[in-house]
Amino acid sequence: MTNAVQAKLAAGDTVVGALATDTCDEPLLLILREAGYDFLMLDCEHGAFGWERVANLCRIGRLIELPIVVRCMATYEIIRRHLDMGAAGIITPMTERPEQLSALRDACFLPPQGRRGPGGPGNEHVPDFSRQSWQ
């Protein structure tokens, strides 16, 4: 998530988000932000959101400071790709087996905790990324 949402949660405040399952157009993001919502969750488990649509919504969310959380299946490839697109968070439904938790950890964290490599707009959500050296 972004620092604003993390700060609200740390202070014990309530955060409010919307869930998009069937459709989500770019103007909705600005409407949600102006209405005081803290985040938008895209349901990529049940919804019909393609990779390009998710990437564009994440990009716009970053620009207007409305974090986009993606609900997706708990596989390394899917999680990592959503994070690389700039999702501020991931929710994985039906995560029930240890190997699913391992895939989640590997896809979310850079080495040594995980396997995710730096890349894509999601680098914005990696703490101090601009000051780290990736050689």
Secondary structure, DSSP 8 states (H G I E B T S, - for coil): --HHHHHHHHTT----EEEESS---HHHHHHHHHTT--EEEEETTTS---HHHHHHHHHHHHHHT--EEEE--S-HHHHHHHHHHT-SEEE-TT--SHHHHHHHHHHHS-TTT------SGGGGGSTTGGGS---
